[in-house]
C-alpha cells in the first residue's frame, strides 16, 4: 500500500491557485460593470464639461497626490511590485491567455 502525505506542497499551490482564480473571476465580474460606464459615459462627459486646461490641471493634481501617497517614483515602484506578483503567479505573460 502506497502512502502519500496529504500536506504535499504542490497540493497547497494547486488549492491556492484555484482559490485565487475564483477570487479574480469574482473581481472581474464585479469590476466590468463599474469600468464600462467610466469609459463610455463618465470620461466623455467630463471632457464635455471641462476645458482642456482644466483637464490637464486635474491630471497634475492627481500626480501630486500620487507622489504624496507613494513617493516620487511611487507609481513605477508599485507597477514593478505588481509585475513581480504576476510573475510569481505565472500570469505575467498575457499572450498565454489571449487568443491569437
Backbone as JSON, one array per atom type, in Angstrom:
{
  "sequence": "XXXXXXXXXXXXXXXXXXXXXXXXXXXXXXXXXXXXXXXXXXXXXXXXXXXXXXXXXXXXXXXXXXXXXXXXXXXXXXXXXXXXXXXXXXXXXXXXXXXX",
  "N": [[0.84, -1.18, 0.0], [0.66, 2.12, -0.95], [1.61, 5.19, 0.45], [0.88, 8.57, 0.48], [1.82, 11.75, 1.51], [-0.62, 13.99, 2.82], [-0.2, 16.67, 3.04], [1.2, 17.74, 0.88], [3.37, 19.98, -0.77], [2.84, 20.82, -3.44], [0.14, 20.33, -3.66], [-0.98, 22.28, -1.99], [-0.25, 24.58, -3.41], [-1.75, 24.2, -5.7], [-4.36, 24.32, -4.67], [-4.31, 26.93, -3.69], [-3.98, 28.36, -6.08], [-6.37, 27.71, -7.38], [-8.19, 28.93, -5.65], [-7.34, 31.61, -5.87], [-7.85, 32.01, -8.58], [-10.65, 31.78, -8.62], [-11.31, 33.97, -6.97], [-10.28, 36.09, -8.49], [-11.92, 35.89, -10.72], [-14.36, 36.61, -9.57], [-13.71, 39.27, -8.95], [-13.33, 40.38, -11.54], [-15.89, 40.03, -12.57], [-17.28, 41.78, -10.91], [-15.98, 44.2, -11.45], [-16.18, 44.84, -14.19], [-18.84, 45.92, -14.83], [-18.57, 48.3, -13.47], [-16.38, 49.6, -14.62], [-16.97, 49.9, -17.36], [-19.0, 52.0, -17.76], [-17.42, 54.17, -17.02], [-15.61, 54.5, -19.13], [-17.33, 54.86, -21.29], [-19.32, 56.7, -20.62], [-18.8, 58.44, -18.32], [-16.06, 59.59, -18.57], [-16.16, 60.67, -21.25], [-18.22, 62.56, -20.78], [-17.01, 64.17, -18.87], [-14.94, 65.32, -20.36], [-16.54, 66.89, -21.96], [-17.48, 68.85, -20.25], [-15.39, 70.15, -18.98], [-12.62, 72.29, -19.61], [-9.77, 71.84, -21.8], [-7.5, 72.75, -20.48], [-8.36, 72.71, -17.77], [-8.71, 69.97, -17.51], [-6.09, 69.06, -17.85], [-4.98, 70.23, -15.56], [-6.31, 68.78, -13.57], [-5.09, 66.29, -14.0], [-2.46, 66.93, -13.23], [-2.92, 67.5, -10.52], [-3.73, 64.97, -9.63], [-1.35, 63.6, -10.04], [0.32, 64.89, -8.2], [-0.89, 64.03, -5.82], [-0.43, 61.3, -6.07], [2.39, 61.24, -5.78], [2.54, 62.21, -3.21], [1.3, 60.16, -1.75], [2.73, 57.81, -2.51], [5.4, 58.4, -2.93], [8.13, 59.86, -4.87], [8.82, 58.25, -7.13], [6.78, 56.49, -6.92], [4.51, 55.32, -8.31], [5.76, 53.88, -10.37], [7.27, 52.09, -8.83], [5.23, 50.6, -7.64], [4.05, 49.49, -9.91], [6.18, 47.82, -10.68], [6.18, 46.09, -8.46], [3.68, 44.85, -8.76], [4.12, 43.58, -11.2], [6.08, 41.77, -10.37], [4.55, 40.17, -8.64], [2.73, 39.13, -10.51], [4.49, 37.63, -12.07], [5.3, 35.72, -10.16], [2.9, 34.41, -9.79], [2.6, 33.34, -12.19], [1.2, 34.64, -14.26], [2.04, 36.67, -15.79], [2.74, 36.81, -18.52], [0.69, 37.87, -20.75], [0.05, 37.03, -23.29], [-0.19, 34.33, -23.19], [-2.76, 33.93, -22.36], [-4.4, 35.12, -24.12], [-6.37, 34.93, -27.0], [-5.06, 34.09, -30.2]],
  "CA": [[0.0, 0.0, 0.0], [1.46, 3.33, -1.07], [1.09, 6.3, 1.25], [1.37, 9.87, 0.04], [1.43, 12.74, 2.52], [-1.72, 14.87, 2.43], [0.28, 18.05, 3.07], [2.18, 17.89, -0.19], [3.43, 21.4, -1.15], [2.18, 21.04, -4.73], [-1.3, 20.35, -3.43], [-1.33, 23.6, -1.46], [-0.14, 25.54, -4.5], [-2.89, 23.98, -6.57], [-5.54, 24.86, -3.98], [-4.16, 28.38, -3.66], [-4.24, 28.86, -7.43], [-7.81, 27.59, -7.63], [-8.85, 29.98, -4.87], [-7.0, 32.89, -6.5], [-8.58, 32.07, -9.84], [-12.04, 32.05, -8.29], [-11.41, 35.34, -6.47], [-10.07, 37.01, -9.62], [-13.15, 35.84, -11.53], [-15.33, 37.45, -8.86], [-13.3, 40.67, -9.12], [-13.62, 40.78, -12.92], [-17.35, 40.13, -12.69], [-17.68, 42.98, -10.19], [-15.35, 45.41, -11.97], [-16.6, 45.18, -15.56], [-19.95, 46.89, -14.88], [-18.09, 49.56, -12.91], [-15.41, 50.22, -15.52], [-17.54, 50.21, -18.68], [-19.57, 53.36, -17.84], [-16.36, 55.18, -16.93], [-15.05, 54.73, -20.46], [-18.34, 55.2, -22.3], [-20.2, 57.79, -20.19], [-18.2, 59.39, -17.39], [-14.95, 60.36, -19.11], [-16.6, 61.55, -22.34], [-18.97, 63.69, -20.21], [-16.04, 65.04, -18.22], [-14.29, 66.1, -21.43], [-17.5, 67.83, -22.5], [-17.81, 69.94, -19.31], [-14.2, 70.87, -18.52], [-11.72, 72.7, -20.7], [-8.53, 71.05, -21.9], [-6.62, 73.25, -19.43], [-8.85, 72.16, -16.5], [-8.44, 68.53, -17.54], [-4.65, 68.92, -17.59], [-4.77, 70.57, -14.14], [-6.73, 67.61, -12.8], [-4.02, 65.3, -14.12], [-1.34, 67.37, -12.39], [-3.34, 67.31, -9.13], [-3.66, 63.53, -9.33], [0.06, 63.22, -9.97], [0.81, 65.37, -6.9], [-1.42, 63.1, -4.8], [0.31, 60.05, -6.24], [3.72, 61.42, -5.17], [2.31, 62.37, -1.78], [0.97, 58.85, -1.17], [3.63, 56.71, -2.86], [6.76, 58.86, -3.16], [8.4, 60.45, -6.19], [8.74, 57.19, -8.15], [5.86, 55.54, -6.31], [3.72, 54.58, -9.27], [6.65, 52.94, -11.05], [7.59, 51.04, -7.87], [4.06, 49.74, -7.49], [3.95, 48.71, -11.15], [7.19, 46.77, -10.58], [5.72, 45.12, -7.47], [2.59, 44.08, -9.38], [4.75, 42.7, -12.2], [6.7, 40.68, -9.62], [3.47, 39.27, -8.2], [2.23, 38.44, -11.69], [5.48, 36.6, -12.43], [5.23, 34.66, -9.16], [1.65, 33.69, -10.0], [2.68, 32.84, -13.57], [0.18, 35.27, -15.08], [2.68, 37.87, -16.34], [2.72, 36.78, -19.98], [-0.7, 37.91, -21.16], [-0.14, 36.33, -24.57], [-0.58, 32.94, -22.87], [-4.17, 33.92, -22.02], [-5.09, 35.88, -25.13], [-6.46, 34.19, -28.26], [-4.25, 34.64, -31.3]],
  "C": [[0.88, 1.25, 0.0], [0.79, 4.45, -0.27], [1.7, 7.58, 0.75], [0.91, 10.91, 1.05], [0.34, 13.67, 1.98], [-1.25, 16.32, 2.33], [1.38, 18.26, 2.05], [2.18, 19.34, -0.66], [2.72, 21.7, -2.47], [0.67, 21.11, -4.6], [-1.75, 21.7, -2.9], [-1.26, 24.66, -2.55], [-1.35, 25.43, -5.42], [-4.17, 24.55, -5.96], [-5.48, 26.37, -3.96], [-4.45, 28.98, -5.03], [-5.72, 28.79, -7.77], [-8.57, 28.69, -6.9], [-8.59, 31.35, -5.49], [-7.78, 33.06, -7.8], [-10.04, 32.42, -9.61], [-12.23, 33.5, -7.83], [-11.22, 36.36, -7.59], [-11.29, 37.03, -10.54], [-14.24, 36.7, -10.89], [-15.0, 38.93, -9.05], [-13.65, 41.17, -10.51], [-15.11, 40.96, -13.11], [-17.88, 41.41, -12.02], [-17.19, 44.24, -10.92], [-15.85, 45.81, -13.35], [-17.77, 46.15, -15.6], [-19.55, 48.26, -14.32], [-17.25, 50.32, -13.94], [-16.04, 50.66, -16.84], [-18.16, 51.6, -18.73], [-18.52, 54.46, -17.7], [-15.86, 55.53, -18.32], [-16.08, 55.26, -21.46], [-19.22, 56.39, -21.93], [-19.44, 58.85, -19.4], [-17.1, 60.24, -18.02], [-15.33, 61.19, -20.33], [-17.39, 62.76, -21.82], [-18.02, 64.68, -19.54], [-15.33, 65.92, -19.25], [-15.23, 67.16, -21.99], [-17.74, 69.03, -21.56], [-16.59, 70.68, -18.77], [-13.32, 71.2, -19.73], [-10.5, 71.79, -20.71], [-7.56, 71.46, -20.8], [-7.04, 72.69, -18.06], [-8.54, 70.67, -16.4], [-6.96, 68.27, -17.24], [-4.33, 69.22, -16.13], [-5.2, 69.42, -13.23], [-5.65, 66.53, -12.82], [-2.83, 65.66, -13.25], [-1.67, 67.2, -10.9], [-3.26, 65.84, -8.73], [-2.22, 63.06, -9.2], [0.69, 63.69, -8.66], [0.37, 64.44, -5.77], [-0.68, 61.76, -4.86], [1.67, 60.15, -5.56], [3.6, 61.55, -3.66], [2.09, 61.0, -1.11], [2.08, 57.82, -1.34], [5.08, 57.12, -3.06], [6.95, 59.29, -4.61], [8.29, 59.43, -7.32], [7.76, 56.11, -7.71], [5.08, 54.7, -7.29], [4.56, 53.51, -9.95], [7.03, 51.79, -10.11], [6.43, 50.07, -7.71], [3.86, 48.89, -8.74], [4.95, 47.56, -11.14], [6.78, 45.68, -9.59], [4.61, 44.23, -8.05], [3.16, 43.11, -10.41], [5.42, 41.51, -11.51], [5.67, 39.67, -9.12], [2.92, 38.47, -9.37], [3.19, 37.34, -12.14], [5.4, 35.42, -11.46], [3.99, 33.8, -9.35], [1.56, 33.09, -11.41], [1.54, 33.36, -14.43], [0.73, 36.51, -15.78], [2.57, 37.93, -17.86], [1.28, 36.71, -20.47], [-0.96, 37.16, -22.45], [-0.53, 34.87, -24.34], [-2.09, 32.84, -22.68], [-5.04, 34.61, -23.07], [-5.16, 35.07, -26.42], [-5.66, 34.87, -29.35], [-5.03, 34.71, -32.58]]
}
